[in-house]
Amino acid sequence: MKNKNKKPFDFWIFAAVILLLSLGTIMVFSSSYYFSVKEVGNSFLLLVPQLQYMALSIVVLVVTMNFDYKKWGKISPVLLMGSIGLLILVLIPGVGVVRNGAQRWLGVGNKTIQPSELAKLALIMFLAFSLSKRKDVLKSFTRGLLPYLALIGLISGLVIIEPHLSGTIIIVLTAFIVLFCAGAKISHFVAMAVPVVVAAVAAVLVAPYRFDRVKAWLDPFAYARDEGWQTVQSLLAIGSGGIFGRGLGQSMQKYLYIPEPYNDYIFAVLAEELGLIGSLVVMLLFLVFIWRGIKVAMNAPDTFGSLMATGITSLIGLQFLFNVAVVTNSIPSTGISLPFFSYGGTSLLFLMFGVGILLNISRYSNYERF
């Protein structure tokens, strides 16, 4: 009976992700070309490991999309506790790997993992599993919502210490979306708005570099030689791309005017090379993913599947929206990667892990596939 209820996976999600991943890999090569040649004289310096990550991530996708999603609920507490342990471990001096003033990684040399990426998925799994077993619990603030808020606060607190502000924002917003869809009252969120805003303002004021980012956001060209440098170069890249772009591989800003152009600001290089048309195509593919992810969540066979599909879709959708917003200076710079595009292994593997779970949920969801 179980096999009879299983349907084909959602083709639109699969196609959108594969297209994004393929285009992302091309853009990693294009945006990292000059950096690679300048560093070691080898233009494939970052392309080769990214292709390896791509191949491994596709294996992860295939495995997870054929693994019953309900089993993840049973091991979600273990995954959550493990991710919290890794987040603590990464903060220990001499254990966590420090890069650009941030201590976010575990590993040796170039072989590292970022525990916060696991924490994002583990939290989604646990919230979905716990809330599906405790229906109506969120009607009470103290006995229902507050314990979940404490858990979210613990994880986001560990992540922001690294410091990783963008990761903290994504974790909190994704968790809040899952809580809201599980039945949390709007009045409770409104009541929390004041302390959240106060905490956010305090986080900016306590750390001078965050306040500098806010000033650079308001007037990037006034700080074009320091805090506003990346933003100005990003806007120049987007503006010079025009409607059709300079052409693939023809970006000027990737000549290290944009620091690490293959990372958080890779969308600016894409806009410069492929123009408005190419940018809209990429944005459309993300919107297709979000649309179909919502459809899977709305038609999932149980509450656990629905909440987990909601969380995974929100996680990827929010990262996409925030990255584009940062690159276009719509919000202050927070250093957030573009899903399936930015260079890196840990993020890509866990993203595809999440997509695989979403595709597995779609196999049991009841809706039209085309």
Secondary structure, 3 states (H helix, E strand, C coil): CHHHHCCCCCHHHHHHHHHHHHHHHHHHHHHHHHHHHHHHCCCCCCHHHHHHHHHHHHHHHHHHHCCCCHHHHHHHHHHHHHHHHHHHHCCCCCCEEEECCEEEEEEECCEEECHHHHHHHHHHHHHHHHHHHCCCHHHCHHHHHHHHHHHHHHHHHHHHHCCCHHHHHHHHHHHHHHHHHCCCCHHHHHHHHHHHHHHHHHHHHHCHHHHHHHHHHHCHHHHCCCCCHHHHHHHHHHHHHCCCCCCCCCCCCCCCCCCCCCCCCHHHHHHHHHHHHHHHHHHHHHHHHHHHHHHHHHCCCCHHHHHHHHHHHHHHHHHHHHHHHHHCCCCCCCCCCCCCCCCCCHHHHHHHHHHHHHHHHHCCCCCCCC
